[in-house]
Amino acid sequence: MKQAVFLNSNRKIGEKAEQKQISILLMSRKKMSQKSRACYMCLQCTLITLLE
C-alpha cells in the first residue's frame, strides 16, 4: 500500500513540474515574439533610412 501512495505522490510532483515547464515555455515564447517584433521594426527603420 505504501508503495502505491509513494508512486501517486511522485506522479503529482511530475505533473506539477511539467505544468511549470509549460508556463515557462509560454512566457519565454511571449518574450521572444516581443523581441523579434521590436527587432523587425528596428530593421524596417534602418532599411528605410538606408534607402532614403
PyMOL Python script that loads the backbone (N, CA, C, O; Angstrom):
from pymol import cmd

cmd.read_pdbstr("""\
ATOM      1  N   MET A   1       0.829  -1.213   0.000  1.00  0.00           N
ATOM      2  CA  MET A   1       0.000   0.000   0.000  1.00  0.00           C
ATOM      3  C   MET A   1       0.862   1.261   0.000  1.00  0.00           C
ATOM      4  O   MET A   1       0.605   2.213  -0.738  1.00  0.00           O
ATOM      5  N   LYS A   2       1.886   1.241   0.844  1.00  0.00           N
ATOM      6  CA  LYS A   2       2.740   2.427   0.944  1.00  0.00           C
ATOM      7  C   LYS A   2       3.371   2.774  -0.402  1.00  0.00           C
ATOM      8  O   LYS A   2       3.488   3.946  -0.760  1.00  0.00           O
ATOM      9  N   GLN A   3       3.773   1.746  -1.139  1.00  0.00           N
ATOM     10  CA  GLN A   3       4.430   1.968  -2.427  1.00  0.00           C
ATOM     11  C   GLN A   3       3.477   2.666  -3.408  1.00  0.00           C
ATOM     12  O   GLN A   3       3.894   3.549  -4.158  1.00  0.00           O
ATOM     13  N   ALA A   4       2.217   2.272  -3.400  1.00  0.00           N
ATOM     14  CA  ALA A   4       1.227   2.868  -4.299  1.00  0.00           C
ATOM     15  C   ALA A   4       1.076   4.360  -3.994  1.00  0.00           C
ATOM     16  O   ALA A   4       1.005   5.183  -4.907  1.00  0.00           O
ATOM     17  N   VAL A   5       1.030   4.696  -2.717  1.00  0.00           N
ATOM     18  CA  VAL A   5       0.905   6.098  -2.307  1.00  0.00           C
ATOM     19  C   VAL A   5       2.140   6.869  -2.757  1.00  0.00           C
ATOM     20  O   VAL A   5       2.039   7.997  -3.240  1.00  0.00           O
ATOM     21  N   PHE A   6       3.303   6.250  -2.593  1.00  0.00           N
ATOM     22  CA  PHE A   6       4.558   6.895  -2.978  1.00  0.00           C
ATOM     23  C   PHE A   6       4.564   7.185  -4.479  1.00  0.00           C
ATOM     24  O   PHE A   6       4.935   8.278  -4.905  1.00  0.00           O
ATOM     25  N   LEU A   7       4.150   6.200  -5.277  1.00  0.00           N
ATOM     26  CA  LEU A   7       4.105   6.374  -6.734  1.00  0.00           C
ATOM     27  C   LEU A   7       3.131   7.482  -7.112  1.00  0.00           C
ATOM     28  O   LEU A   7       3.395   8.277  -8.014  1.00  0.00           O
ATOM     29  N   ASN A   8       2.008   7.524  -6.414  1.00  0.00           N
ATOM     30  CA  ASN A   8       0.991   8.527  -6.698  1.00  0.00           C
ATOM     31  C   ASN A   8       1.528   9.932  -6.434  1.00  0.00           C
ATOM     32  O   ASN A   8       1.321  10.840  -7.239  1.00  0.00           O
ATOM     33  N   SER A   9       2.217  10.110  -5.308  1.00  0.00           N
ATOM     34  CA  SER A   9       2.755  11.431  -4.984  1.00  0.00           C
ATOM     35  C   SER A   9       3.849  11.814  -5.980  1.00  0.00           C
ATOM     36  O   SER A   9       3.994  12.984  -6.334  1.00  0.00           O
ATOM     37  N   ASN A  10       4.609  10.829  -6.423  1.00  0.00           N
ATOM     38  CA  ASN A  10       5.640  11.071  -7.433  1.00  0.00           C
ATOM     39  C   ASN A  10       5.015  11.576  -8.730  1.00  0.00           C
ATOM     40  O   ASN A  10       5.531  12.494  -9.368  1.00  0.00           O
ATOM     41  N   ARG A  11       3.910  10.969  -9.102  1.00  0.00           N
ATOM     42  CA  ARG A  11       3.228  11.363 -10.338  1.00  0.00           C
ATOM     43  C   ARG A  11       2.742  12.808 -10.222  1.00  0.00           C
ATOM     44  O   ARG A  11       2.856  13.592 -11.163  1.00  0.00           O
ATOM     45  N   LYS A  12       2.198  13.144  -9.051  1.00  0.00           N
ATOM     46  CA  LYS A  12       1.705  14.507  -8.831  1.00  0.00           C
ATOM     47  C   LYS A  12       2.846  15.507  -8.960  1.00  0.00           C
ATOM     48  O   LYS A  12       2.686  16.562  -9.574  1.00  0.00           O
ATOM     49  N   ILE A  13       3.989  15.178  -8.387  1.00  0.00           N
ATOM     50  CA  ILE A  13       5.162  16.060  -8.460  1.00  0.00           C
ATOM     51  C   ILE A  13       5.576  16.230  -9.918  1.00  0.00           C
ATOM     52  O   ILE A  13       5.902  17.334 -10.355  1.00  0.00           O
ATOM     53  N   GLY A  14       5.560  15.137 -10.661  1.00  0.00           N
ATOM     54  CA  GLY A  14       5.917  15.174 -12.078  1.00  0.00           C
ATOM     55  C   GLY A  14       4.982  16.068 -12.873  1.00  0.00           C
ATOM     56  O   GLY A  14       5.421  16.833 -13.731  1.00  0.00           O
ATOM     57  N   GLU A  15       3.680  15.969 -12.582  1.00  0.00           N
ATOM     58  CA  GLU A  15       2.693  16.789 -13.286  1.00  0.00           C
ATOM     59  C   GLU A  15       2.910  18.262 -12.984  1.00  0.00           C
ATOM     60  O   GLU A  15       2.821  19.108 -13.874  1.00  0.00           O
ATOM     61  N   LYS A  16       3.195  18.563 -11.720  1.00  0.00           N
ATOM     62  CA  LYS A  16       3.433  19.956 -11.332  1.00  0.00           C
ATOM     63  C   LYS A  16       4.649  20.510 -12.057  1.00  0.00           C
ATOM     64  O   LYS A  16       4.621  21.636 -12.556  1.00  0.00           O
ATOM     65  N   ALA A  17       5.711  19.725 -12.116  1.00  0.00           N
ATOM     66  CA  ALA A  17       6.938  20.154 -12.791  1.00  0.00           C
ATOM     67  C   ALA A  17       6.661  20.394 -14.273  1.00  0.00           C
ATOM     68  O   ALA A  17       7.177  21.343 -14.864  1.00  0.00           O
ATOM     69  N   GLU A  18       5.845  19.527 -14.866  1.00  0.00           N
ATOM     70  CA  GLU A  18       5.513  19.661 -16.287  1.00  0.00           C
ATOM     71  C   GLU A  18       4.738  20.950 -16.532  1.00  0.00           C
ATOM     72  O   GLU A  18       5.019  21.675 -17.487  1.00  0.00           O
ATOM     73  N   GLN A  19       3.769  21.236 -15.677  1.00  0.00           N
ATOM     74  CA  GLN A  19       2.978  22.462 -15.813  1.00  0.00           C
ATOM     75  C   GLN A  19       3.876  23.682 -15.699  1.00  0.00           C
ATOM     76  O   GLN A  19       3.713  24.653 -16.438  1.00  0.00           O
ATOM     77  N   LYS A  20       4.827  23.629 -14.767  1.00  0.00           N
ATOM     78  CA  LYS A  20       5.747  24.742 -14.562  1.00  0.00           C
ATOM     79  C   LYS A  20       6.579  24.965 -15.824  1.00  0.00           C
ATOM     80  O   LYS A  20       6.747  26.102 -16.265  1.00  0.00           O
ATOM     81  N   GLN A  21       7.098  23.885 -16.402  1.00  0.00           N
ATOM     82  CA  GLN A  21       7.902  23.987 -17.625  1.00  0.00           C
ATOM     83  C   GLN A  21       7.089  24.579 -18.764  1.00  0.00           C
ATOM     84  O   GLN A  21       7.588  25.409 -19.525  1.00  0.00           O
ATOM     85  N   ILE A  22       5.841  24.155 -18.882  1.00  0.00           N
ATOM     86  CA  ILE A  22       4.975  24.653 -19.955  1.00  0.00           C
ATOM     87  C   ILE A  22       4.755  26.153 -19.787  1.00  0.00           C
ATOM     88  O   ILE A  22       4.830  26.906 -20.758  1.00  0.00           O
ATOM     89  N   SER A  23       4.481  26.592 -18.554  1.00  0.00           N
ATOM     90  CA  SER A  23       4.248  28.017 -18.327  1.00  0.00           C
ATOM     91  C   SER A  23       5.513  28.824 -18.591  1.00  0.00           C
ATOM     92  O   SER A  23       5.442  29.939 -19.108  1.00  0.00           O
ATOM     93  N   ILE A  24       6.677  28.263 -18.237  1.00  0.00           N
ATOM     94  CA  ILE A  24       7.953  28.941 -18.508  1.00  0.00           C
ATOM     95  C   ILE A  24       8.150  29.057 -20.018  1.00  0.00           C
ATOM     96  O   ILE A  24       8.577  30.099 -20.515  1.00  0.00           O
ATOM     97  N   LEU A  25       7.838  27.984 -20.744  1.00  0.00           N
ATOM     98  CA  LEU A  25       7.964  27.991 -22.202  1.00  0.00           C
ATOM     99  C   LEU A  25       7.063  29.055 -22.811  1.00  0.00           C
ATOM    100  O   LEU A  25       7.482  29.797 -23.699  1.00  0.00           O
ATOM    101  N   LEU A  26       5.823  29.130 -22.332  1.00  0.00           N
ATOM    102  CA  LEU A  26       4.882  30.118 -22.853  1.00  0.00           C
ATOM    103  C   LEU A  26       5.387  31.529 -22.585  1.00  0.00           C
ATOM    104  O   LEU A  26       5.302  32.403 -23.447  1.00  0.00           O
ATOM    105  N   MET A  27       5.916  31.744 -21.375  1.00  0.00           N
ATOM    106  CA  MET A  27       6.438  33.064 -21.021  1.00  0.00           C
ATOM    107  C   MET A  27       7.600  33.438 -21.923  1.00  0.00           C
ATOM    108  O   MET A  27       7.643  34.550 -22.449  1.00  0.00           O
ATOM    109  N   SER A  28       8.547  32.519 -22.109  1.00  0.00           N
ATOM    110  CA  SER A  28       9.721  32.820 -22.927  1.00  0.00           C
ATOM    111  C   SER A  28       9.319  33.020 -24.383  1.00  0.00           C
ATOM    112  O   SER A  28       9.922  33.826 -25.092  1.00  0.00           O
ATOM    113  N   ARG A  29       8.304  32.289 -24.827  1.00  0.00           N
ATOM    114  CA  ARG A  29       7.836  32.449 -26.209  1.00  0.00           C
ATOM    115  C   ARG A  29       7.248  33.848 -26.387  1.00  0.00           C
ATOM    116  O   ARG A  29       7.448  34.493 -27.417  1.00  0.00           O
ATOM    117  N   LYS A  30       6.514  34.308 -25.361  1.00  0.00           N
ATOM    118  CA  LYS A  30       5.932  35.652 -25.396  1.00  0.00           C
ATOM    119  C   LYS A  30       7.037  36.693 -25.500  1.00  0.00           C
ATOM    120  O   LYS A  30       6.975  37.607 -26.323  1.00  0.00           O
ATOM    121  N   LYS A  31       8.047  36.541 -24.652  1.00  0.00           N
ATOM    122  CA  LYS A  31       9.175  37.478 -24.652  1.00  0.00           C
ATOM    123  C   LYS A  31       9.889  37.465 -25.994  1.00  0.00           C
ATOM    124  O   LYS A  31      10.264  38.514 -26.517  1.00  0.00           O
ATOM    125  N   MET A  32      10.077  36.267 -26.553  1.00  0.00           N
ATOM    126  CA  MET A  32      10.765  36.142 -27.832  1.00  0.00           C
ATOM    127  C   MET A  32       9.993  36.863 -28.934  1.00  0.00           C
ATOM    128  O   MET A  32      10.591  37.594 -29.724  1.00  0.00           O
ATOM    129  N   SER A  33       8.686  36.672 -28.998  1.00  0.00           N
ATOM    130  CA  SER A  33       7.894  37.296 -30.055  1.00  0.00           C
ATOM    131  C   SER A  33       7.933  38.819 -29.917  1.00  0.00           C
ATOM    132  O   SER A  33       7.955  39.535 -30.917  1.00  0.00           O
ATOM    133  N   GLN A  34       7.940  39.307 -28.681  1.00  0.00           N
ATOM    134  CA  GLN A  34       8.032  40.752 -28.466  1.00  0.00           C
ATOM    135  C   GLN A  34       9.383  41.260 -28.945  1.00  0.00           C
ATOM    136  O   GLN A  34       9.462  42.293 -29.609  1.00  0.00           O
ATOM    137  N   LYS A  35      10.442  40.539 -28.611  1.00  0.00           N
ATOM    138  CA  LYS A  35      11.792  40.936 -29.013  1.00  0.00           C
ATOM    139  C   LYS A  35      11.922  40.928 -30.528  1.00  0.00           C
ATOM    140  O   LYS A  35      12.418  41.891 -31.113  1.00  0.00           O
ATOM    141  N   SER A  36      11.482  39.850 -31.170  1.00  0.00           N
ATOM    142  CA  SER A  36      11.630  39.741 -32.620  1.00  0.00           C
ATOM    143  C   SER A  36      10.790  40.806 -33.323  1.00  0.00           C
ATOM    144  O   SER A  36      11.185  41.316 -34.371  1.00  0.00           O
ATOM    145  N   ARG A  37       9.644  41.139 -32.755  1.00  0.00           N
ATOM    146  CA  ARG A  37       8.804  42.167 -33.347  1.00  0.00           C
ATOM    147  C   ARG A  37       9.535  43.510 -33.281  1.00  0.00           C
ATOM    148  O   ARG A  37       9.550  44.272 -34.247  1.00  0.00           O
ATOM    149  N   ALA A  38      10.137  43.781 -32.125  1.00  0.00           N
ATOM    150  CA  ALA A  38      10.898  45.015 -31.946  1.00  0.00           C
ATOM    151  C   ALA A  38      12.068  45.037 -32.920  1.00  0.00           C
ATOM    152  O   ALA A  38      12.359  46.067 -33.529  1.00  0.00           O
ATOM    153  N   CYS A  39      12.737  43.898 -33.063  1.00  0.00           N
ATOM    154  CA  CYS A  39      13.871  43.785 -33.978  1.00  0.00           C
ATOM    155  C   CYS A  39      13.420  44.051 -35.401  1.00  0.00           C
ATOM    156  O   CYS A  39      14.084  44.767 -36.150  1.00  0.00           O
ATOM    157  N   TYR A  40      12.300  43.475 -35.766  1.00  0.00           N
ATOM    158  CA  TYR A  40      11.777  43.628 -37.119  1.00  0.00           C
ATOM    159  C   TYR A  40      11.478  45.103 -37.395  1.00  0.00           C
ATOM    160  O   TYR A  40      11.816  45.626 -38.457  1.00  0.00           O
ATOM    161  N   MET A  41      10.840  45.764 -36.427  1.00  0.00           N
ATOM    162  CA  MET A  41      10.534  47.188 -36.571  1.00  0.00           C
ATOM    163  C   MET A  41      11.830  47.964 -36.746  1.00  0.00           C
ATOM    164  O   MET A  41      11.926  48.852 -37.593  1.00  0.00           O
ATOM    165  N   CYS A  42      12.812  47.626 -35.947  1.00  0.00           N
ATOM    166  CA  CYS A  42      14.104  48.297 -35.996  1.00  0.00           C
ATOM    167  C   CYS A  42      14.731  48.131 -37.374  1.00  0.00           C
ATOM    168  O   CYS A  42      15.212  49.095 -37.970  1.00  0.00           O
ATOM    169  N   LEU A  43      14.719  46.905 -37.870  1.00  0.00           N
ATOM    170  CA  LEU A  43      15.283  46.621 -39.191  1.00  0.00           C
ATOM    171  C   LEU A  43      14.565  47.425 -40.262  1.00  0.00           C
ATOM    172  O   LEU A  43      15.201  47.984 -41.155  1.00  0.00           O
ATOM    173  N   GLN A  44      13.264  47.483 -40.175  1.00  0.00           N
ATOM    174  CA  GLN A  44      12.476  48.245 -41.139  1.00  0.00           C
ATOM    175  C   GLN A  44      12.945  49.695 -41.142  1.00  0.00           C
ATOM    176  O   GLN A  44      13.148  50.298 -42.196  1.00  0.00           O
ATOM    177  N   CYS A  45      13.110  50.233 -39.957  1.00  0.00           N
ATOM    178  CA  CYS A  45      13.555  51.622 -39.813  1.00  0.00           C
ATOM    179  C   CYS A  45      14.898  51.834 -40.498  1.00  0.00           C
ATOM    180  O   CYS A  45      15.043  52.752 -41.306  1.00  0.00           O
ATOM    181  N   THR A  46      15.871  51.004 -40.187  1.00  0.00           N
ATOM    182  CA  THR A  46      17.215  51.186 -40.746  1.00  0.00           C
ATOM    183  C   THR A  46      17.185  50.998 -42.257  1.00  0.00           C
ATOM    184  O   THR A  46      17.898  51.689 -42.984  1.00  0.00           O
ATOM    185  N   LEU A  47      16.364  50.065 -42.731  1.00  0.00           N
ATOM    186  CA  LEU A  47      16.268  49.847 -44.180  1.00  0.00           C
ATOM    187  C   LEU A  47      15.690  51.078 -44.865  1.00  0.00           C
ATOM    188  O   LEU A  47      16.170  51.493 -45.920  1.00  0.00           O
ATOM    189  N   ILE A  48      14.663  51.656 -44.266  1.00  0.00           N
ATOM    190  CA  ILE A  48      14.036  52.851 -44.837  1.00  0.00           C
ATOM    191  C   ILE A  48      15.040  54.002 -44.870  1.00  0.00           C
ATOM    192  O   ILE A  48      15.147  54.707 -45.874  1.00  0.00           O
ATOM    193  N   THR A  49      15.768  54.191 -43.783  1.00  0.00           N
ATOM    194  CA  THR A  49      16.739  55.292 -43.729  1.00  0.00           C
ATOM    195  C   THR A  49      17.872  55.054 -44.717  1.00  0.00           C
ATOM    196  O   THR A  49      18.418  56.007 -45.272  1.00  0.00           O
ATOM    197  N   LEU A  50      18.231  53.796 -44.943  1.00  0.00           N
ATOM    198  CA  LEU A  50      19.291  53.486 -45.907  1.00  0.00           C
ATOM    199  C   LEU A  50      18.827  53.789 -47.330  1.00  0.00           C
ATOM    200  O   LEU A  50      19.610  54.249 -48.161  1.00  0.00           O
ATOM    201  N   LEU A  51      17.564  53.532 -47.600  1.00  0.00           N
ATOM    202  CA  LEU A  51      17.025  53.760 -48.945  1.00  0.00           C
ATOM    203  C   LEU A  51      16.917  55.251 -49.261  1.00  0.00           C
ATOM    204  O   LEU A  51      17.057  55.655 -50.415  1.00  0.00           O
ATOM    205  N   GLU A  52      16.672  56.054 -48.250  1.00  0.00           N
ATOM    206  CA  GLU A  52      16.466  57.496 -48.481  1.00  0.00           C
ATOM    207  C   GLU A  52      17.719  58.226 -48.885  1.00  0.00           C
ATOM    208  O   GLU A  52      17.684  59.436 -49.108  1.00  0.00           O
TER     209      GLU A  52
END
""", "prot")
cmd.dss("prot")
cmd.show_as("cartoon", "prot")
cmd.util.cbc("prot")
cmd.orient("prot")
